[in-house]
């Protein structure tokens, strides 16, 4: 169902600041002024709906969304002009496919897709934007299928622009969006333990790559997208608790960085920050 379908007003949002009215824990609300953005995490489905409705009225648009076990949501919203957009939550796999088909006909494409759970109980969330450009999306992919799709995408001029891992520890599934590569090398990794992912960071940095998308799997492993885009001011963290993410957020905000991607599963958080 769309997150803008209903509102139970308990929060006021102004100038990029989330102001608690005794309904939002400070540990789950973050803010800054430049650029004006709002980031939240560990929000219930109801709270996510309220945020979406309120933030839309205040002129914000979502750039990333994540749903994790227990129906908890994280997202980042930025204030300012943007293409037409829509955000949906609580979708089943077929429901997500239906929304994808519906919005593709209207000229929209997904910019952020997330999922949690397995089988018919999997839950999806997505942000769609009205924009041109070649793209395709897949979900329900096994690790082998995910690798195959990435290899074909790279050979035909596409890049992985959104990724998440869901399913179960014994049988993870991948959901992704691939868009036309407008320049710059890219790479992907998946099924990496925290230690292996950290080693990958060191390796890719030496090659000029940085992580742009990181997803936590139900088995605690990580999938990531790496791009050689020349960006110098950025930060990336994994293996964070909810409070740990909040701490990193505060530290990076003080340095002038804000999150452009947040992902969580089973209490583990990963995030990518860039310079404002």
C-alpha positions in Angstrom: 0.0 0.0 0.0 1.2 3.5 -0.6 2.8 5.2 2.4 1.0 8.4 1.7 -2.4 6.8 2.1 -3.0 7.8 5.7 -1.6 10.1 8.4 -1.8 10.1 12.1 -0.1 13.4 12.8 2.3 13.2 15.7 5.4 14.7 14.2 6.2 18.2 12.9 9.0 18.5 10.3 10.5 21.8 9.4 13.8 22.9 7.8 15.1 19.4 7.8 14.6 18.8 11.5 12.5 16.0 12.9 10.9 17.3 16.1 9.7 14.6 18.5 6.3 15.0 20.0 6.8 12.1 22.5 6.2 9.6 19.8 9.6 9.4 18.2 12.7 8.2 20.1 15.6 10.6 19.6 17.7 7.5 18.8 15.6 7.0 15.7 15.5 10.6 14.4 18.3 12.5 12.8 18.5 15.9 11.1 20.7 18.6 9.6 20.2 21.9 7.9 22.6 21.9 4.9 21.4 20.3 2.7 17.9 20.1 4.2 17.4 16.4 4.7 15.7 14.0 7.1 16.9 10.5 7.9 15.2 8.0 10.2 15.6 4.3 11.1 13.9 1.6 13.0 10.5 3.1 12.2 7.3 1.0 12.3 5.2 0.8 9.2 2.7 3.2 10.7 5.5 5.7 11.6 6.9 5.3 8.1 3.5 6.2 6.7 3.3 9.3 8.9 6.8 10.4 8.0 6.1 10.0 4.2 2.9 12.0 4.3 4.4 14.8 6.5 7.7 15.1 4.6 5.9 15.2 1.2 3.9 18.2 2.4 7.1 19.8 3.5 8.7 19.5 0.1 11.0 16.5 0.7 11.5 13.5 -1.6 12.9 10.1 -0.7 16.3 9.0 -2.1 16.6 5.6 -0.4 14.3 3.3 1.6 15.0 0.1 3.5 12.7 -2.5 5.1 14.1 -5.0 7.6 12.9 -7.8 9.8 9.9 -7.0 11.9 8.6 -4.5 9.4 11.1 -1.7 10.4 11.9 1.1 8.0 14.8 3.4 7.4 14.9 6.1 4.8 16.6 9.4 3.8 14.6 12.3 2.4 16.1 15.5 0.8 14.3 18.8 0.4 14.2 20.5 -3.0 13.0 20.0 -6.5 12.9 16.5 -7.9 11.2 14.5 -10.7 7.7 13.2 -9.9 8.0 10.3 -7.4 6.1 7.7 -5.4 7.0 5.5 -2.4 5.4 2.2 -1.5 5.7 -0.1 1.4 4.3 -3.4 2.7 4.2 -5.0 -0.8 4.4 -8.7 -1.5 6.7 -9.9 -4.3 3.8 -10.0 -6.8 2.6 -6.6 -5.5 6.0 -5.0 -6.1 6.0 -6.5 -9.7 2.5 -5.1 -10.2 3.6 -1.6 -9.1 6.7 -1.8 -11.2 4.7 -2.6 -14.3 2.1 0.1 -13.5 4.7 2.8 -13.0 6.9 1.7 -16.0 3.9 2.5 -18.2 3.8 6.0 -16.7 7.5 6.6 -17.3 8.8 5.9 -13.8 11.6 3.6 -12.7 12.6 2.4 -9.3 15.6 4.2 -7.7 15.6 2.2 -4.4 14.2 -1.2 -3.7 14.4 -3.2 -0.5 12.9 -6.4 0.8 12.9 -8.6 3.9 11.5 -12.0 4.8 11.2 -15.1 2.6 8.8 -16.9 0.3 5.2 -15.6 0.2 5.9 -13.7 3.4 8.6 -11.4 1.8 7.8 -7.7 2.2 9.0 -5.1 -0.3 9.4 -1.3 -0.3 10.4 0.9 -3.2 10.9 4.5 -4.4 9.9 5.3 -8.0 11.0 8.4 -9.9 9.7 9.7 -13.3 12.9 9.6 -15.4 14.1 8.5 -18.8 16.9 6.0 -19.4 17.2 2.3 -20.0 16.7 0.2 -16.9 15.5 -3.2 -15.7 14.8 -4.8 -12.3 14.8 -8.3 -10.9 13.8 -9.9 -7.6 13.8 -13.4 -6.2 17.3 -14.1 -7.6 19.5 -16.8 -6.1 23.2 -15.9 -5.6 24.1 -17.7 -8.9 21.3 -15.9 -10.8 22.4 -12.5 -9.3 25.9 -13.1 -10.5 24.7 -14.0 -13.9 22.5 -11.0 -14.3 25.3 -8.7 -13.2 27.7 -10.2 -15.6 25.2 -9.7 -18.5 24.3 -6.2 -17.3 28.0 -5.1 -17.3 28.6 -6.5 -20.8 25.5 -4.7 -22.2 26.2 -1.3 -20.7 24.2 -1.4 -17.5 25.3 -0.8 -13.8 23.7 -2.1 -10.6 22.1 1.0 -9.0 20.1 -0.6 -6.1 20.5 -3.9 -4.3 19.1 -5.6 -1.3 19.3 -9.2 0.1 16.3 -11.0 1.7 15.0 -14.5 2.1 16.6 -16.7 4.7 20.1 -17.4 5.9 20.0 -20.8 4.2 18.5 -19.4 1.0 19.2 -15.7 0.4 17.5 -13.9 -2.4 18.5 -10.7 -4.2 16.5 -7.8 -5.5 18.2 -5.2 -7.8 17.7 -2.4 -10.2 20.1 -2.0 -13.2 20.4 1.3 -15.1 22.3 2.5 -18.2 25.9 3.1 -17.2 26.6 6.7 -18.0 30.3 6.4 -17.3 32.8 5.1 -14.8 33.9 1.5 -13.9 31.8 -0.5 -11.5 32.0 -3.8 -9.7 29.8 -5.9 -7.4 30.4 -8.3 -4.5 28.0 -10.5 -2.6 28.0 -13.2 0.2 30.9 -11.5 2.0 31.4 -11.8 5.7 32.1 -8.6 7.6 35.8 -9.3 7.6 35.8 -10.2 3.9 33.8 -7.1 3.1 36.3 -4.9 5.0 39.1 -6.6 3.0 37.3 -5.8 -0.2 37.0 -2.1 0.9 40.8 -1.9 1.2 41.4 -3.7 -2.1 38.9 -1.7 -4.1 40.1 1.6 -2.6 43.6 0.9 -4.0 41.9 0.4 -7.4 40.0 3.7 -7.1 36.6 2.3 -6.3 34.3 3.2 -3.4 31.1 1.5 -2.1 27.9 3.2 -3.3 25.4 0.6 -2.2 25.8 -1.9 0.6 23.2 -4.5 1.7 23.0 -6.7 4.8 21.8 -10.2 4.1 19.7 -12.4 6.4 22.8 -14.5 7.1 24.8 -11.4 8.1 26.8 -11.3 4.9 27.1 -8.2 2.7 26.5 -7.4 -0.9 27.9 -4.2 -2.4 28.2 -2.1 -5.5 31.6 -0.4 -6.1 32.1 2.6 -8.4 35.1 4.5 -9.7 33.5 7.9 -9.7 36.3 10.0 -8.2 34.3 11.2 -5.2 36.7 12.0 -2.4 34.5 13.0 0.6 32.6 10.0 1.7 32.4 7.4 4.5 31.1 3.9 4.8 30.3 1.7 7.9 29.0 -1.8 8.5 28.2 -3.9 11.5 26.4 -1.1 13.3 23.6 -1.5 15.8 20.7 1.0 15.7 22.5 3.2 18.3 25.8 2.6 16.6 24.3 4.0 13.3 23.0 7.0 15.2 26.4 7.6 16.6 28.0 7.4 13.2 25.3 9.7 11.8 26.1 12.3 14.4 29.8 12.1 13.8 29.5 12.4 10.0 26.9 15.2 10.2 29.5 17.2 12.2 31.9 16.6 9.3 29.4 17.8 6.7 28.5 14.3 5.4 25.0 12.9 5.2 23.7 9.3 4.4 22.7 8.6 0.8 22.1 4.9 1.5 21.1 3.0 4.7 20.4 -0.7 4.9 19.6 -3.0 7.8 18.7 -6.6 8.6 18.2 -8.3 11.9 19.6 -5.4 13.8 22.7 -4.9 11.7 23.1 -1.6 9.9 25.3 -0.4 7.0 25.4 3.1 5.6 27.2 5.2 2.9 27.7 8.9 3.6 28.8 11.7 1.2 29.7 15.4 1.5 26.8 17.8 1.5 
